[in-house]
Amino acid sequence: MSKNTMPMVGVYAFILGLIVSIIGAFYYQTWMPLLLGLIGLVVGLLNVSDKEVNSFLIATVAFLLSVTSLSVVYASIFPQLGVIFSLFGAMVAPAAAIVALKAIYALARDQ
């Protein structure tokens, strides 16, 4: 795979994760969080460039901190929306972990 197509794999993985999260709200299967976690790893590895690390980590921390509350609030209005937020959080968390580890490695390497 060429270097130019690798970021596109990450974009498609992100879109796939969003689709699986939406489908999971209506047809939940116990393996979906695992699948979303694996997709999140791909997104974290392939979709975030070095100059996007800070913005990505800030956005994911904000999302992950709010996703629990969003799930509860929206579940009272539309139950499937709460499940979508929870499943999407299952994809975002591993992506954030991978990007954070890459950032820590880059900081340690620069010393």
C-alpha positions in Angstrom: 0.0 0.0 0.0 1.4 3.4 -0.9 2.0 6.1 1.6 -0.8 8.2 0.1 -3.5 5.5 0.5 -2.7 4.8 4.2 -4.5 8.0 5.4 -7.5 7.0 3.3 -7.7 3.7 5.1 -7.9 5.6 8.4 -10.6 7.8 7.0 -12.6 4.8 5.8 -12.1 3.1 9.2 -13.5 6.1 11.0 -16.5 6.2 8.7 -16.9 2.4 9.2 -16.8 2.9 13.0 -19.5 5.5 12.8 -21.7 3.2 10.7 -21.2 0.2 13.0 -22.0 2.5 16.0 -25.3 3.5 14.3 -26.2 0.0 13.3 -25.3 -1.3 16.7 -27.9 1.0 18.3 -30.6 -1.0 16.5 -29.0 -4.5 16.2 -26.6 -4.7 19.1 -24.2 -7.7 19.2 -21.8 -8.4 22.0 -18.8 -8.4 19.6 -19.5 -4.8 18.4 -17.4 -3.0 21.1 -14.5 -5.3 20.3 -14.8 -4.6 16.5 -15.1 -0.8 17.2 -12.0 -1.0 19.5 -10.0 -2.6 16.6 -11.3 0.0 14.2 -10.2 2.7 16.7 -6.7 1.2 16.7 -6.6 1.5 12.9 -7.8 5.1 13.1 -5.3 6.0 15.8 -2.4 4.4 13.8 -3.3 5.7 10.3 -5.5 8.7 10.5 -3.7 11.3 12.7 -0.6 13.1 11.5 2.1 14.5 13.7 0.7 18.0 13.4 -2.8 16.9 14.4 -1.9 15.1 17.6 -2.7 17.9 20.0 -6.0 18.8 18.4 -7.0 15.1 18.2 -6.1 14.4 21.8 -8.0 17.5 23.1 -11.1 16.6 21.0 -11.1 13.0 22.1 -10.6 13.8 25.8 -13.5 16.3 25.6 -15.7 13.7 23.8 -14.8 10.8 26.1 -15.5 13.0 29.2 -18.9 14.0 27.8 -20.0 10.7 26.2 -21.3 9.1 29.4 -23.5 12.1 30.2 -24.6 12.4 26.6 -25.5 8.7 26.6 -27.7 9.1 29.7 -29.3 12.4 28.6 -30.1 11.3 25.1 -31.2 7.8 26.1 -34.1 9.4 27.9 -35.2 11.1 24.7 -34.2 8.4 22.1 -32.7 5.3 23.6 -30.7 4.3 20.5 -28.9 7.7 20.5 -27.4 6.8 23.9 -26.2 3.5 22.5 -24.6 5.2 19.4 -22.7 7.6 21.7 -21.5 4.7 23.9 -20.4 2.5 20.9 -18.7 5.5 19.2 -16.8 6.1 22.5 -15.7 2.4 22.3 -14.0 3.3 19.0 -12.6 6.7 20.0 -10.9 5.5 23.3 -8.4 3.1 21.6 -7.7 5.7 18.9 -6.9 8.3 21.6 -4.7 5.8 23.5 -2.7 5.0 20.3 -2.2 8.7 19.5 -1.3 9.5 23.1 1.3 6.7 23.1 2.7 8.0 19.8 3.0 11.5 21.3 4.7 10.2 24.5 7.2 8.3 22.3 7.9 11.4 20.2 8.5 13.5 23.3 10.8 10.9 24.9 12.7 10.4 21.6 13.3 14.2 21.3 15.1 14.3 24.7 
